[in-house]
Amino acid sequence: MKDEMVCLEPFDWRYSAAIVGLRKYLEWLGVDEEPNLIITEDTLEYNKKYLDKEDFLKFAEYYFKDDMHHIEIENKLKEKNPTEDQINIVNEKMKANTILKNKFKKIKFDGHNQDEIQNIIDQNREEIICETFRNKNNLYKNYCNPNQLFKDKQECCRLNGYYIDMPKKGKSISYAFDKSNYVGNDIPEFDFIPFAFSGCREKFFINDNVDLNRLQKTNNQWTRTVKSQMEEAKQKNERVNTKRIFIDCLIEAKDFLQSDIEIIVKKPERAYFETLYLRKESLEILKNMKSYYKAFCFSIKISDDYWINILNEVFDAVVNFTLLDNLINKLLKDSREEGNSYVISKLLKVNVEIKKGDEKMKNTMKAAFACAKQIVDKKDGNKPRVSDTKLKSYCTKLINAIILDDYDQFQKILINLSNYAEVPCGFAYDLFEDFEGNKEIAYTFVNSLNRYKNNNQEGKDNE
């Protein structure tokens, strides 16, 4: 291909992702200087002669090596004396997808024919890479229509959720049913979009496109974080939590994420991209969660086929500035025997951050905690002033009242408990004035009204 300079601008997230992926490719090629690559705050200009199919596929093999079955086959073939398990793995990988089945349909690995298998891979490497990259569910097919790979500019965008079968539907989606009125945005560089996303099963792209260098820095950091966390999880034989890794990255990147940002999410089971808008205030809340957010890394069972992921719920609440009351109610109701007080106390902390609670509210929450513990610990001689049975009964009544939003009933039960235990509840005045606005105070009191032995950390947080 002859020299021709092509200029890209981050008009929307698709162009931003294409630029990030293209820069990774050009960096791998060693193209990082003028006149072949010119980068400003707002534009990337590169020499189109580097847009080569053979180099593209070599880069795809390098970048997605963990997803390339033939790479694993080659690694196993290096064993001089392969075990039975290694032989079985090679034979399984030789049937891993359609292209490999076709190339190896007349051959099996027996532990001695390494050269024969390696020759087949070498002779068909480009085709194997291309078809694997094109059709694997977490590679190109996850982002774009597989039939559009390496195509020039098309009538409509090649990305999933944007692509349209123009011969069949072009007329129906066009203004006045005239296909000539349809305007689509597509460029060959969109083929680089898969290289811009990182994650595990769920993939993310951070469109921090105020400046192209910052855009690259943000996503490179995200890619490095994903890689290191996946390696660490693999060593510990743990399951990888993409959302947890993503929050880690946002916390680390907080100092150079200077404004509200757009985050693009792609899940393999959905034929479209999702968009999150993360405000600066949300980033600040995530940063403040750094010391305790890992306590949210679990799910609770609602039914046999429905589970609630706590971390996902918290993340969505922080992003959308919605309160976690429903989740807190669920944990309060279902966990009286399990003692999830610590998790609930942290959910309340997030709620206060979302509501931008002031120091007065935080101090009153500490007072509610202290009052609850005073009731729990108060003795009549050697016996508790409020027995375990009585305490559980009061807890159940208070929880039911707060779940049903029956604030008058909650206040009556609270006064009754205060009189029975002979412990003044000074924090209650805030509830009398504005229960809804100070609901976290009521939650804190109920959550602390127990004799669980695993609440030491919660106590430290409320001292």
QUIGI-V728395 format. One record per run of one state. SS is the DSSP state (H for helix, E for strand, L for the rest). FROM is the first residue (numbers start at 0). TO is the last residue. If there is no record, write none. Layout:
BEGIN
SS_FROM_TO, SS_FROM_TO
END
This chain:
BEGIN
L_0_3, E_4_8, L_9_11, H_12_28, L_29_35, E_36_38, L_39_41, E_42_46, H_47_49, L_50_51, H_52_62, L_63_63, H_64_66, L_67_67, H_68_76, L_77_82, H_83_92, L_93_96, H_97_102, L_103_112, H_113_134, L_135_138, H_139_142, E_143_143, L_144_144, H_145_147, L_148_157, E_158_158, L_159_164, H_165_172, L_173_173, H_174_176, L_177_177, H_178_180, L_181_186, H_187_194, L_195_196, E_197_198, L_199_200, E_201_206, L_207_210, H_211_235, L_236_240, H_241_252, L_253_259, E_260_266, L_267_271, E_272_277, L_278_278, H_279_287, L_288_291, H_292_295, L_296_297, E_298_302, L_303_304, E_305_308, H_309_319, L_320_323, H_324_333, L_334_339, H_340_354, L_355_357, H_358_376, L_377_377, E_378_379, L_380_381, E_382_383, L_384_386, H_387_402, L_403_405, H_406_420, L_421_426, H_427_432, L_433_437, H_438_447, L_448_454, H_455_460, L_461_462
END
